[in-house]
Amino acid sequence: MAPRPLTLLTLADGRQVDTDDTGSPGSGAPVVLWHRGSPHTGALFEPLLGHAHEAGARMVTVARPAYGRSTPRPGRTVAQAAADTLEVADRLGIDRFVVVADSGGGPHALASAALAPDRVAAVATFASPAPFVDAPVWWDGMADDSALRAALDGRDARLRHAETAVWDPSVFVDTDHALLAGEWSGLGRDAGGSGAAGEVGLADDDVALVRPWGVDLADVRAPVLLVQGLRDRMIPPAHADLLAAALPEATVQPHPDAGHVAVLAAVPDVLAWALTRLR
């Protein structure tokens, strides 16, 4: 299946970002701003498209700097990348919305809610990392933490790591592999299709994750649902607990048999939860 054509928008500072949008101005449908995981191309795909349609929602996504055709921004913070999505929402005439995210998109969704508390009605994250603390509670349970440890030494070190890194499929558990082989196969195709841009974007994501995010999670006013697989070997369950402790109103939704990807089976129910708070 060919990837969806994306729209390249120019931001106020001259940088460009790839965007995907299932709706049109004035459609009146509730808006889900989906912050994609790492890596990504910026395109939406099935089953996200189908779930958005079934929920009666307009779904928008923005490729973070260095992903797709989005202009690289070395040294970007989580907050700076999140601010790009808010500017895109302005350009599209979207006032209030919900933010949903998977994996590395989670910090950016939370940052969006902190930066625009009057516009974000609800936040839902799937397997989101927590703000960095160099302590066992943050590291323990990761099957391979080498990329994030390289990111501690900066962008160049993280890019050098990418030159020799080999993907270890044991990072995903059996339920993850089953979902990727079935309904969510588009996720794997999208990550694989990110190419060289994906390596740079992923490096910048990792560096941003292990540095201060640039926002205070105490500023998130919207209710937050933290969906977490208890068998996650990429972002271990302790991260959901760390996030819940830092947020004013957060609920952890544990999935005992899920790893990092299998939690996405809950997307239809989570969209319903989020959109109820917007409607």
Buried (B, 14 or more C-beta within 10 A) or exposed (E): EEBBEBEBBEBEEEBBBBBBBBBEEEEEBBBBBBBBBBBBBBBBBEBBBEBBBEBEBBBBBBBBBBBBBBBBBEEBBBBBBBBBBBBBBEBBEBEEBBBBBBBBBBBBBBBBBBBBEEBBBBBBBBBBBBBBEEEEEBBEBBBBEEBBBBBBEBBEBBBEBBEEBEEEEEBBBEBBBBBBEEBBBBBBBBBEBBEEBBBBBBBBBBBBBBBEBBBEBEBBBBBBBBBBBBBBBBBBBBBBBBBBEBBEEBBBBBBEEBBBBBBBBBBEEBBEBBBEBBE
